[in-house]
Amino acid sequence: MNIKLIAIGKTDSKQLQSLIDEYVKRLSFYVKFELDIIPDVKNVKNLSEAQQKQKEGEFILNRLSPTDQLILLDENGKSFSSVSFSEELQKKMNSGIKTLVFVIGGPYGFSDEVYQKAQGKISLSAMTFSHQMVRLFFIEQVYRAFTILRNEPYHHQ
């Protein structure tokens, strides 16, 4: 199985990007992982919130293949512990999914079309994090999930 994370906008912080790169590198030992960054929508000042979500939604949907399974990182999604998330990933791998795609939306969330296409939603926390921080947190959790599945000494309970 391949795992892809789609996110809107580049990471401005060099330190944060360095940590993201480190976990992407670590993940490469376990799974084919791709971080796909969609450039920020142009002229957002001239767009309403709904128009911005619509534009971002079009970009997201254009990045998907028909066989991809789409999971949104959404505040109203299902919460997991690290262990239960690793079990969920194992189920997905066992089911024969070719590519599992997770998406971090823009500042206003997702368009209706993206919600309709999604096969699930995950919440990382009831708290709100910057979109740039969420990238690091999520990639680290995917890495942690694989170390849990392999009984490696990264995660402690």
Secondary structure, DSSP 4 states (H G I P E B T S, - for coil): -EEEEEEES----HHHHHHHHHHHHHHTTTSEEEEEEEPPPTTGGGS-HHHHHHHHHHHHHHT--TTPEEEEEEEEEEE--HHHHHHHHHHHHHTT-SEEEEEE-BTTB--HHHHHH-SEEEES-SS---HHHHHHHHHHHHHHHHHHHTT-TT---
